[in-house]
Amino acid sequence: MKYILLCLLLQQYLEVQHERLGFSGVLLIAKKDSIVYQETIGMASRELNVPINKDNRFKVASVTKSFTAWLIVQAAKEGKLRLTDPLSSYIPNRWPEITIEQLLTHTSGIPHNEGIKDYWTIISRLPLTKEQALEAILEMKLLPKGMHYSSPGYFLLACILEKVYQTSYEKVLAAKLPLLKNTGIYNVRSIIPPLTAGYHMMGDSLTVAPYRDPSLMKGSGDLYTTAEDLLKWNNTCTDFNYGWMKEGDAYYHGGGSFGCSAINVVYPKDSLSIILLSNVSVMPVNEMWHDIEKIVFNQPFEMPQVNAHIKIEDLAKFSGKYESEGTTLQIIAANDQLYAKLGSNPAFEIYANTPLEFSGKKVNVRIIFKQDEKGNVTGLQVEGRGRPLHFIKNLQY
């Protein structure tokens, strides 16, 4: 009976998040290598109207890093390198103080992708050679000492693996993890069936995922895999010291890029895995994991609601710019619809649940407008992830 109830709750949760957020993908929960629950929802190809199935492969972005870290540790065990070795022993550079272990732990000072000049506007779209990618990374200016999450640092780790094994990162991965038959390295030239097509949630609308070349994502974000291969991986990798993050009893790594959102979670004490993969960008997979965790561990949990919307006649009164600690939220009324736009982010539609409370259909946010005794809108409160934010209406606009 408990198992049936668990499955029913998880199925209801997936359906609600599919309707609320546009989630499309797969959820797998397993005890050791025994699958407790696996279900798919949504489309592998919207153009061809092909639904997702459990054998579909997904890009998993930064989940790749846990694989790279494990491969580095295996190379150390084989005596091919030491974690205390300087990066300069394998890749000539101007940073003699950086060690392999610092790359593994994001403490090298090497910035994330944004540290590369023109990364998002130009460089991320270019098919760079390995030498060009290295040049772009090694030209960056180091950040102050401390932890700074860095995908370029893991690109360098992948290059170290290629140096010590004298072959490509892809071949190292295949040789060291032969059980993972549906896992590999994505590139823009190969046809990889049955890889899901990628989509992107732009505000409230789904679009084809923007292009991003994987040439600068080696070892840090260019892996594709299936949920079942990730389960095999979780049961293979028993060392969570590197390439994983920790929260409570859980070790996890998430990943997100254009056309994918993913999170892989392991509870070693319970021999439990929670794997969530999507072919849609900007899905709140961390938030969904925490919901699923509550269901699985029978903790207090409230099912998200699909809000019923009402029609508001006078939308213009909500229009304007709202300010909070240097942040601007613009509310726009157009074509009998209200839109919210935070800073330079895309505008998204918001719908009325009550005369003063609005929510996004796909964007998980509530906006509650405040008014004075005369009915004039004076501000608003935004509720979503984290603490509520309070905005004051700028009456000059």
Protein Blocks (a to p, Z undefined) as FASTA:
>chain_A
ZZmmmmmmmmmmmmmmmmmnopacdddddehjbcfbdcdedjfblklopacdfkbccdek
jmmmmmmmmmmmmmmmnopacfkbcfklmmgcfblkbcfklmmnopnopacfklpghklm
mmmmpccdfklmmmmmmmpccddedddddfklmmmmmmmmmmmnopafklmmmmmmmmlm
mgccddfkbccdddddddddehjaccddddddfklmgoklmcccdfklmmmmmmmmmcfk
gopacehjbccdddddehiacdddddfknopacddddfbehiafklmmmmmmmmmnopac
dddddddddddfblmlmgccddeehiacddddeehiacddehjbccdddddfbfkbccdf
klccdddddddfkopafbdcdddehjdddddddfkZZ
